[in-house]
């Protein structure tokens, strides 16, 4: 929503004025009074609109705190009912999927807008839709079905650099990896170190008040990576046979692999529209995080525009990273592959036009290339999709966690982690115990559970891995 507030100041708005509008005694009233003293544009008409639709003011410069409080104070007066029983859905690698993920998927299948679903073999519990969950809906998009890190993706650059050159110059590869990347929640670049990209000039940044406010932050964070499981790593990729479609012949090559998303831009968009969806789409408590926006609505159209902008911005971040590393290390680029997850697509499935949410799932339409990483000591896989209908043309987006961050920190020692890194000849820069390889499922078991979904094209072996050095979570 674009705010067109009255430019004339309305003097001396009092508590009595707000009570007459329908405000009640409490924190929201106090915050609203404080806001009227901050901005001349806050009139009684604006405050009336705010009370009626607080979700529309979550991106407002002065009234967002009031809007948040009003939404917290609201008691839903109308709840959208779930279907008594959802349709069945395909589960891949069922034996290694926790009950919490199953339960979340069961609830998602009961939404009145759901057309179909599937669970990937790396699935685990998340917020709303489980990570590794795929959900097709009819004319509706679920912000938490997309996820907080909108457009999070993988990017792989394959160079004509032989493995022997990497071995002889490993220190240089490590030095440049540190010099050319920035990691962690809030991380970015300043001054002459900031990158430029055409995505920053996109007209969408001028379409809503929220996106206008985020443009400068997006510029500062362009080409940086978040915390949590985000990484940039050098490794060796091996092709057991020629791949004419990709243009790479049998052999082993130096490759750069990165995993990160849309940074603060995507996180803020996700938070804003999730709160708005919860305000407009009141679901039972167990399904509250699956609140959806109709694509025909103003809010749904705004989110769809912002989501696609965030996805393109995430791609631009990878482009900047790979470009900088290519300049630093040289070599001819043989191929570049990229795919994203944490996104929603308009697709045709089972003869029906649907919105496919892949929250931590890789697109795997027939012939489409994708990258499925393991962990910092386990291989990743370059794959080609088979277009399986049951999986809604999807595959896993990684190995998937087998223990929570808290449990990993409590149960894994630094000594054990160092020993595993050494045994696999991996140099680690940054990362906490919450990202230790032992916290993840066995990638080979995950891949074995999805042979109907993808064909393996090549295997990537991590050698120098950089992650956030503070163990910070994803933006």
Secondary structure, 3 states (H helix, E strand, C coil): CCCCCCCCCCCCCCHHHHHHHCCCCCHHHHHHHHHHCCCCCCCHHHHHHHHHCHHHHCCCCCCHHHHHHHHHHCCCCCCECCCCCCCCCEECCHHHCCHHHHHHHHHHCCCCCEEEEEEEEEEECCCCCCEEEEEEECCEEEHHHHCCCCCCEEEEEEEEEEHHHHHHCHHHHHHHHHHHCCECCCCCCCHHHCCCCHHHHCHHHHCCHHHHHHHHHHHHHCCCECCCCCEEEEEEEEECCCECCCCECCEEEEEEEEEECCHHHHHHHHHHHHHHHHHHCCECHHHHHHCEEECCCHHHHHHHHHHHHHHHHHHHHHHHHHHHHHHHHCCCEEEEEEEECCEEEEEEECCEEEEEEEECEEECCCCCEEEECCCCCCCEEEEEECCCCCCCCEEECCCCECCCHHHHHHHCCHHHHHHHHHHCCCEEECCCHHHCHHHECCHHHHHHCCCCCEEEEEEEEEEEEECCCCCCCCC
